[in-house]
């Protein structure tokens, strides 16, 4: 076939038999398959002459025919073969520089009979004659003319193992009577997600055969902000030991700084180029050392960084261009001036003066990201990256953004329309549309045919939920069961508004994320919001309250939501099974009332909060609503407890602190006395200020040293 320069392969096991390999091979320039003649020389999609090549003819009949397409294994929802068999007959091979070629499949004079089936060249799977005769097995050989196949092949490495599901029940036998004891939750069918291992796979793994391999070594280069590198340690390590070890162990990035400090020759290289000339040695200190022999089968790769990561993204851009850096300060220095941020340095280097940085980023991403992830990235770039010419970016990369639709629909224009519809719906959830970014609106209403805006693996979410549900304590289980009853019974359950009160450490977030994961595992939508960003980030798919309901900032008593009732945001509210509001004590009652009014308007009814299942959580001992220049009474009256909606909520308590260690009980109780306004508080004569008496034994003079030890204080991180 030719001389190879690179390869990658993956072993896959299927439930019905032996392993098979997916392999991609790169040939030398002189052997590349670049025209129909080269394809015909290596690959055939026809029956050979039954007389001149009798053995090969028989092997094609046995191993290289598709179908028959009579089972659901290869049929799509419309009953068509997903592999597009039978193929069209044609006299010549057509080379396709951006995909698979159309192979020569000439009509045959005498149809071939295999049992009751009659076949011709339209049913032949492409093959290489030499490989088929050598191995006498099914070997599908295709001519790949682009790099697009690589990321699809690598999906097999990371897709995980096969799974099977079994129901676990306890069976008690009493004489001839057998009773099945149901799980604690009658509303939940508990499943155990288990790994499926066939006998051939078990043998393969016992003998430690390779599951995947490639010709080139990938050199992974870390990208992290100052003092933000990952630190690995044993659970029995002390914090001072961890800090000391982390300070002496370089990452590939800080090791590059150290190398440039000591080796003048190394300063001519960028961070990526250094890997071609030096080897990363994982010793006790971890260092770069000069390569002793030439080795060209390496591919240095900076870790991918999404633009939404801000400074880390701009740091990566600088690392692609800057040579000889000896510190983070060097990276942020341009023409002798040191800038405060990496973004400012990137601007000074003219990296952000036009859209070239976004073209470069997408050009890199198309080789490693699948189309769905590319569409989400493109949408986020439109929202947050101030792109000057979005239409030019779309035109440049529309094929890659639509590639999965093109494969499925075999119609480029329709596929582009699907991709535009996906992008438009993603933007609509942020109150924008394609029109805001110079892009075309979808020409057909295809939103119902494209993926849901939630990106998740339903079986994986089920697995996580099944693992977490048994970990709920008795208080959490009662709440979980009552909420699921409302979810599953729908309108037949009167209690649809839930307030969960719990002290800090009572497991509110764990309960909530378990519930949200369960909903995803059962293909239910939800909205999870919080008043501030950090608590929202702890919730699965959480977001802050103002953008979720399009509330203005600041929100005044007469302010209203800007959600249009026919918008995508309204549809998301309309079809969500549950709406969750965490840290409810911080929410002003005016905001809460407006959310209730807007939900009623969207749901077109007068039921409190539109009849939706609403879960609010919080601890009113903690932060109250912010009311400028207000006294105690005004702040209390701003609480959601003073809203007319409050009376409709069913109250639940989480009283058990699952976070506090036994030795922390005294401190936990002391905090509770403050929250309960007990006798340790002394109110001053002005009626506004309060003094808290803190026991001497819990006072520390240096908080940082108390938590991290003296090593952190004494170490120089420059």
N, C-alpha and C positions, 0 to 999 in steps of 0.2 A: 504493500500500500504506500510505502514511503518511509522516510526517516522522521521519527517524532522528535519534537523539541520540548513537549510538555504533556502531562496527562493528569487526570483526576478520575477516581472511581469511587462508587458507593455500593455496598452490598445491602440488598433488601430481602427480607423474608416475607412470604405471604402464607396465609393460613393453610393453603391447599398443597404446599409441597416444598421443594428444594429452593435454595437461595438463587438469586440472579443478581447480576451486576449492571449498574448504569455507569457507562464509561464515556469520557470525553477526551479526545486525542487531538493535539495540535501538531501539524506537520511542518517540516521545513519549507521555506519560501518556494524552493524549486519543486516541491511535491504538493503544494496546496491545490485544492480542487476549486478551480476558478472558471470552468467552462463546461458545457454539456459533454464534450468528448472525454474530459477527465472523469466526470461522473459516470459515464457509461463504461469506462475502463475498470472502475472499481466496484460499482454498485449496479445491481439488476433488480427489476421489479417484474420480471417475466419468467415463464417456464422456459427452461433450456430445451434444446432439441432432444426428443426422447430417444433417438438412435445414437447420435454422436456423443451425448452426455447422459446416458441412461441412469447412472448412479446419482448424479446431481438432480436430474428430473425427479427421481423418487424422493430424494431428500427434501426438495421443495414441497412436494405433495404432503409429506409427513410433518414437516416442521415450520413451513413458512407461509401457511395460508391463514387468513383471518376468518373468524366466524365458525359456523353460521351465527348471525346476529339474531338468535331466537330467544336469548335469555336477557334478563335485566342487567347483566354484567356490563355491557357496553352500550346500552340504549339510554338516550336522554329522556327527559320528561315527555317529549313529543313522539317518542318511539323511533327516533333516528339514531343511527350508529354514531357514537361520540368520536370514533376514529375516522369518520367519513368514508367507510367502505360500503359498497364497492366504489373504487376510484374510477375516474373517467379514463377511457381509452384514448391514447394519443400516439402519433407516429414518431415523435421526437421528444427528447428531454429538454425541459425549459429550466434554465438556471435562474435562481432567485437570490439576489445578493443580500436580502434582508430576512430570509426565512428558508424553509425547506424547498428544494426544487420539485418540479412536477416531472416525475420519472416517465421514461418511455414505457408505454404499455400498449403494444400493438394487438389488434384482433388476431385470434387464432382460428384456423380453418376447422379444426376438430375440437369441440368442447371436451373437457376432461371430467370424467365421472369418478366421484369418490363416494362410494356407497350410494345413497339416494340423491346425493347432491351433485350438481353440475357447476363447475367453476371455470373461470378463464383468468387472464392476466389482471383483471380489475380487483382480484382478491389476494394477490401476492403481496406479502410484506417485503420491503426492500432488504436485500441481503448481499453479502460478498461471497462469491463462489468458493474462493480458497478457504475462508473460515468455515463455511458450511460443510465442505467436504472434510476438513481436518477434524472438526469437533462433533459433527453429526448431531447438532442441537439447534434450537431456535436462537439465532443471533441476528437481531434487527440492526442493520447498518444504515445510517443516514448521513448525508452531507450537510454539515452545519456551516453556514456561510457568515455567521455573525457571533458576537460574544453573548448574545441574549440567552443562549442555552445554559451558560454556566450557573447563573443564580437559580434556575429551575432544578438543575441537577443537585445543587447543594441543599435544596429543600429536603432531600431524602436523608441527609445527615442529621438534620435538626428536628425532623418532624416527630421524633419520639417513637416509642415502641407500640406494637399493637395492643389493643385493650379488649377486655371482655367484661361484662357486668353480671354479677350474680346477686340475688336477694339473700340476705342473711336473716334467718329466723331461728328462734329457740323452740325445739320440739320436746314436749314432755309426754312420756308414755306411761299410762296407768292401766296395766292389764292389756285389754284389747282396745282401750280408748286412747286415741292420740289427739292431743290438743296442740294448737299452734299459738304460742304466746306472741302477741303483736308487739311491735316496738313501743317505747314510751310515748311517742307521738303518733297517734292514729292518723293525723292529717298528713304525715310525711311518710312516703315509702322510702325506707333507708336502703341505699345501694352501696355496694363496695366496688369501687373501680379497680380492677386488678389487671395485671400484666398477662398477656397471652404469649406463651413461649412454646413453639412447636419443637418436636424432637430434633429436626435438623438444626434449628437455631441453637438449641441447648448444646448440641455437640460442637457447633462452630465456636460458641463462646467458651466452652470448657477447654477446648484446645487453643484458645486465645488467638484465633485467626483474625486478621485485620478486617474491620468493618468499613473502613474507607482509607484511602491513601492518595497522595499526590506527588508529583515529581519535584515540586519546588517547596522550599521552606518559607513560611510566612513569618516575617519578623514583625511582631506587634509592638508598636510604639505608643506609649501612654501620653495622653493629653490631659493635664490636670492643672488647676489653678494653684497658686502658692499655698503650701501646707494643706492641700486638699486631696492628696494622694490616698489610695487605699492602703490600709494597714491590716495585716493578718496576725492573729495571735491565738494562743490556746486559751480555753476558758479558765484555766487555773492560773494564768499569768496575772501579775499585779500591774496596776496602771503605770507606776514608775518604770517597770521593766519594759512594758510595751512602748512607752514614750522614748526611752533610751534606745531601744532596738530600732524603732522607726527613724530616729534621728541619724543612725549610722548606716542604714540600708537605703541605697539610692534606688529610684525608679529609672527607667530608661531616659526620662527627660532630665532629671537632676544629675544623672550620671553623665549625660551629654554636657551639661554645664561644667561638671568637674573635669571631664576630658579636655574641654576647650581651655580651661584654666591652666592645665599642665602641658598640653601638647599643641604647639603652634601649628603643626602640620594639619591638625584636625579642623582648624578654624576656617578652612576654605570650603567646608561642606555644610549643607543644610542638615536639619534634623533627620530628614528622610535619607539623604545621601550618605550619612555617616554609617548606615548599616551595610552599605556595599564595601566599605573599607575597614570596618572595625567589627568585632564580635562582642556581643553582650554576654559576659560571663557571670553566671549566678553563683557567686562565692559568698563569703560571709558579709562582705561589704557591697557586692554587686557593682561591676565596673565594665567599661568598654575597653577592649584591648585590640591592638592592630591585627588584622588578618595576616596569617603566615602563608597562606596559599590562596590562589584565586579560585573563587567558587561563584559561578554566575547563576546558580539555580536558587535564588532567593528573591523574595518580593517584600520589601519593607512597606508597612501599612500603618498610617496614623489611624487611631480609633476614630470612627465616625462621630461627629458632633452635630446635633440639630441646631439650626439658627435660633430656636427659642431659648437655648441655654446662654445666650448673651455673651458675656466675657469669655467663657470657655470656647465658644465658636470663633470669636475674633482672635483669641490666642492661637487657635489652630491655623487660621489664615496666615498669621505672622510666621508661624513655624514653617510653613511651606516656602517662604521666601527669604527668611533671615539666616545668615551664616554666622558661625563662630560665637554664638551666644554663651555667656558665662554665668548668667543669672536671669531671673524674670525681668529685672530692671533693664537688661540689655535688649530684651524682646520688645519692650515698650519704648525704646529709644530710637528716634528717627532723626538723622542729620544732626546728631549731637544734642538733641532735646529729648528729655525723658517725659513721657506723658503719663497722666494719672491712670488711664484705663487702656486696655488693649484695643478697644474700639477707636479711641482717639488716635492711637498709633496707626491703626489700619487706615483711618481717614487721611492721616498725614502721608501715608505711603500711596495714596490715590487708589486704594483697593475698593473704596466705596463710592467713587465719583460717578460710576455708571453701574449697569447691571452685570458687569463681567463676573463679579464674585458669585452671583446667583447662577449664572450660566455654568461657571466652573463647578459649583457645588452639585447642581443637577447632573452635569456630565459625569461626575464621579458616582453619584447616587444611583444612576440607571444601571450600573454594573453590579450593584449589591442589593438594591431594594426591589421588592416586587411592586407591580403596578398600583395595587391598592395603597400601599405605604407611600408611594410616590405621589399619589393624588392628595393624600392627607398632608404630606409635606408641602406640596405646591399650594394648597389652600391656606396653610398656616403662614407660608411665606407672603402670600397676598395680604393677609391680615396684619402681619407684624413687621414686615421687612422693608416697607416703603420702596417697592419696586417701581422704577420709572416707566418701563414699557412691558406690562404683563402680557400683552398680546404677542409680542415678539418671543417671549419666553414660552408661551403656549405653542406657538407655531413651530418652534425649534424642537420641543420635546413631546408634542401631542401623541406621536406614535407610542412612545414609551409609557406615557400616562394612560394609554388606552389599550395596551398590548394584550391584557387578559380578555378584554371584550372582543378584540380583533380575532383572537384565537377561537373564541366561542361563537361569534356571529359571522365570521368570514366576510365582513362588510366594513371597510374602514370608516366610511362616513357615518354609518349607524353607530359604530363603536366610539367615534369621537363625540357623538351626541350623548351617548351613555356617560362618558367621562365628564363632559360639561355638566350633565345633570347631577352627577355625584358632587362635583366641585360646588355647584350652585346650592345644593342642599346643605353642604357643610358650611358654606358662607352664611346661609340663611339662619343657621342656629346662632350666629353672631350678629344678626340684624343686617347683613349685607347680601349682595347678589352679584352674579357675574358682571352685570352692567356697571357696577361700581368700579370694576377693574378692567374695563375695555374688552371684556370677553363676551362672546356670543351667549345668549340664553339658549337652553335646549330647544330644538325645533319640534320635538315631540314630547308628550308627557310620559317619560319613561321612569320617573322616580320610583314607582312601585316595583320596577324590575331590578333595580340595583340594590347593593348591599345596604344593610342597616347602618346607621351612623355609629353604632357601638362596634368597636373592633374587639372581639373576644372569641375564644374557643369555648363553645357551649359545654362540651364534655369535660374540658379542664375546669370550668367553673363549677360543674356538678361535683367533680372530684374534690375540689377545695371545700365546697359546702358540706359534703358528706364527711370530710375529715374534721371540720370545725364544729358541726352541730353537736356531736357527743361531748365537746369540751365546755358547753354552756352549763353554768350552774343552775340551781333550781329556780332562782329568781329570773334569770335570763330566759330559761326554757319556757316559763309561764308566759312571758311577754311574747316570745318568738311564736309560740303556739297560737295565741290570740290573734296576732297580726296575720299569720298564715290562714287562719280561719276566715278572716275578712277578705283576704286575697282570693282564696279558693271558692268561698261561698258567694262572693260578689255582693249584689244588692240585698241578699237575704239576711245579712248580718247588720244590725242597727249600729253597732259601735264601729265607727270608721275613723275616728279622731283619737290619737293616742299621745299622751304626754309621759315621757320616761324621765323621772327625776333620779339623779344619781350623783353621789359625791365623786370627786376626782379619784380615779383608780378603781371605780366600780365596774368597769368593763362595758361602758356604753358604746365606745367605738368598735370594740370587738363584736359585740352583739349586732351592731348596725351593719358592719361589713360582712358578717356571716349571712345576715338577711339579704343584703344586696347581691352577694355572690349566689345565694340560692335563687333569687329572682332571675339573674342572668342565666344560670344553669337551666332554668325552665322557660327561657326565651320571653321574659317579661321586661318591659321598659320601666325605668324609674328616673326620678330627678333627685339628686342629693346635693343640698346646698348648705352653706354656712355663712355667717356674717363676715368673717375675716378669712384671710388666705391660708394661714397655717393649719387651722382645724379642717378647712375644706380639703387640703392636700392629704389629710389622713383618711378621707373617705374614698371609697372606690368610685372613680369617675366623678369626684366631687368638684364643685365650683362655688364661687362666691355668689351672694344673694342678688347683688345689683345687676350684673350682666345676665343672670339666669332669668330674671323677670323684667329686664330692661328698665330698671329704676334709675332716675337721675341722681347725680351726686353733686351737691348735697341733696338729700331728700327732705323736702319741707312738708308741712301738714297738708297742703293742698296739691302736692305733687301726685302724678299718676304714672302708671306703667305705660311704656311706649309700644307694647306688643300689639301688633295687628292681629285680629281674630282669624284671618286667613293665612297667616304666616307659618313658616316651618316651626318656629318656637312655640306658637299656639298649638300646632299639631302635636308637638312633642309633649306638651302639658296634657293635651286631650287624651292621648293614647298611653300615657304613663300609668302604670298600675299603682305606684306609690310616689308620694312626694315627701322627702325627708328634710327637716330643717334642724340642724345641730346648733348648739350654743345659743338656744332660744332666749336666754336671759339677756343677751346683748342686743336683741332686735327691738326696735322702737315699735310701740303698738300701732303707730300710723303706717309703718311699712307692712306690718302683719295684716292690718285691716285692708290695705290696698292689694296685697297678694290674694286675700280672700275674695275681694270684689272682682279682681281680674279673673280668677279661676271660675267664679260663678258666671261671669260674662262669657268666657270661653266655652264652658260646659252648657250654657244656655239654660240655667235653672236658678232657683232661689234657695237651694239647700246650702247650709253653712259650708264654706270652702268647696262648693260645687259638687258635694257628694263624693269627692275623691278620698282615698285613704291617705291621711296626713299623719306623719309621725314627727313630733317635736321632742327634742332632748335638751337637757341642760341642768344646771344647778344654780338656783337663784341666790346662793351664798356668794357666787362669783360675780363676774363683771356685769354691771347694770348698763342700760342704754346711755349713750352720751347725749346729754342735754346741756348745751352751752349756758353758762351763767345760772344754772338752776340749783335750787336747794334740795334738801332731802325729799320733801313732799312732791316737788315737781318731777324728780327722778323716779320716784315710786309710781307716780301716776302715768309715766311713760312706759311702764312695763307691760308686756303682753298679758299679764295677769289682770290688768285693768281693761282689756279689750272685751267686747261683748262676745267674741268668739271663744273666750277661755272656758266658759261654762259648758261648752259642748264636748270638751275633751275628757276621756277616761284617763285617770291618773294611775301610774305605776311607780313603784319605788325599787331602786337598786341600792341596797344597804350594805352589802358585803364588799369590803375593799380587797380586791384580788391582786392589787399591785404591791401593797405595802408588805415588807418583810416582817417577821415576828419581832425583831429587835427595833422596828420602827413604830411600834404601836403607840408608845408614849407620845412621840412627835405627832402621829396621826390624830390622836385624841386631842392634843393641844390645838391643832389646826381646827378641829371640829368645834372646840369651845369658842374660837374666834368667829367662825361662821355662824354659830348659834347665838352670838351677842351675849356671852355669859359674863360672869363677874370679873374676869381678868381685864375687861375693857373699862377704861375710865374716861368719861366724857368731860370735856372742858367746859368752862362757864359760858363760852361763846355759843354753845349749842351745836356747833358744826364739826369741830375737830375731836378726835378720839385718840387716846394713848393706849398702846398695847404693851403690857409688861412681858418681856421675853426672858425666860429662865437663863441663868448664866451658863449652864452646862451645854446649851445648844448654840452659843455665840462663838463665831470664829473670827479671827482678826484678818485672815487672808483667804478669801473664798477660793481663788484659783489654786493656791497651794493645798488647801484642804481637799479639793476634789482630785487634782491631777498630780500632787506631789511636788517636791522641790525641783525635780529634774526639769520640768517644763519651765519653771521660772528661771533656772540658771542657764538653760541651753540657749545658744545664739543661733537663730534660724536663718540668719542672713547668708 
